[in-house]
Amino acid sequence: MLYRCSQALSVRQIDQQAFENVLRIVRQSERLRCIRLNVADDHGQWQLNEGEPAPTQTWSALPITQGDKLLGELRWQPEAQPPHPHLMQSLANMLGRGVYFNRAQKQHQYLLLMEERGTIARELHDSLAQTLSFLRIQLTLLRRAADDPAAQTIIDDFDRTLADAYRQLRELLATFRLNIQEADLNAALEQLLQPLKALTPARIQLHCRLPSQALNAQQQVHALQIVREAVLNAVKHAGANEIAVCCEVNAAGDNVFSITDDGCGIASLEEPEGHYGLTIMSERAARLGGTLRIRRRSGGGTAVCLTFSP
């Protein structure tokens, strides 16, 4: 049984499915009624179950550790004969190593994603940004050379469009330059919000009750970008006194990120021409297989809610 569990964890990516396979192997081999893996950090708990527990039956439990660090707990209910204690201790040790490598892999993938996005930002800056700057210089020269009022009107339109393109590029570069080295979700959110707090007198609060294992690296990057865009919109347009970011698991087991403020409330869900922030947020939510809801709060302000399955 331990060999099969070791094989199940000897995969390129130790993810939720790998842990579920281990629990399934143990339950079938040791004839357990239910086996449960709880992985906890400072902000929440990630729980996997195999089998249906008996409400009145006592649980047996072992801590999941790596070195001196407590990572979670392994719990089980036997159907009849309990499994050998040494066997379950070996399993708990194996799961501890698996959880540790799961976190290390996520950190590595996360840093690779951040590096890739930084490379894209540099390439955009070195190509498109310089091209736009050159066009602005040429447009200034053209304005000085053209005397026809009709030409000046066309130049003004060109100038506004170019300025809008330059603004959009700056926002895109800011998005791609988002450089958060922490794979831990709560620490990443803190790092994300810190520079935004300097842009507003409003109090920005974070309430994170999602464990880091709830999201893989790709999911976390998309979620962080949506949170950043929603908070930045509140900072720029809401005139709020308080902005709150809450992350939790709902009753259906979905991951929920909500961003609320007590400001003036969003005027319309129709974006002005040349603005694409809400559209990009919705596209990111779709990539997560989730939904993005934006609404005016009855008590004043705006609520943005991202919901997606693990």
Sequence and secondary structure as in RCSB ss.txt:
>XXXX:A:sequence
MLYRCSQALSVRQIDQQAFENVLRIVRQSERLRCIRLNVADDHGQWQLNEGEPAPTQTWSALPITQGDKLLGELR
WQPEAQPPHPHLMQSLANMLGRGVYFNRAQKQHQYLLLMEERGTIARELHDSLAQTLSFLRIQLTLLRRAADDPA
AQTIIDDFDRTLADAYRQLRELLATFRLNIQEADLNAALEQLLQPLKALTPARIQLHCRLPSQALNAQQQVHALQ
IVREAVLNAVKHAGANEIAVCCEVNAAGDNVFSITDDGCGIASLEEPEGHYGLTIMSERAARLGGTLRIRRRSGG
GTAVCLTFSP
>XXXX:A:secstr
 HHHHHHHH SSS  HHHHHHHHHHHHHHHTEEEEEEEEEETTEEEEEEEE   TTS  EEEEEEETTEEEEEEE
EEESSS   HHHHHHHHHHHHHHHHHHHHHHHHHHHHHHHHHHHHHHHHIIIIIHHHHHHHHHHHHHHHH   HH
HHHHHHHHHHHHHHHHHHHHHHHHHHT      SHHHHHHHHHHHHHTT SSEEEEEE   GGGS HHHHHHHHH
HHHHHHHHIIIII  SEEEEEEEE TTS EEEEEEE SS  S SS  TT  HHHHHHHHHHHTT EEEEEE TTS
SEEEEEEE  
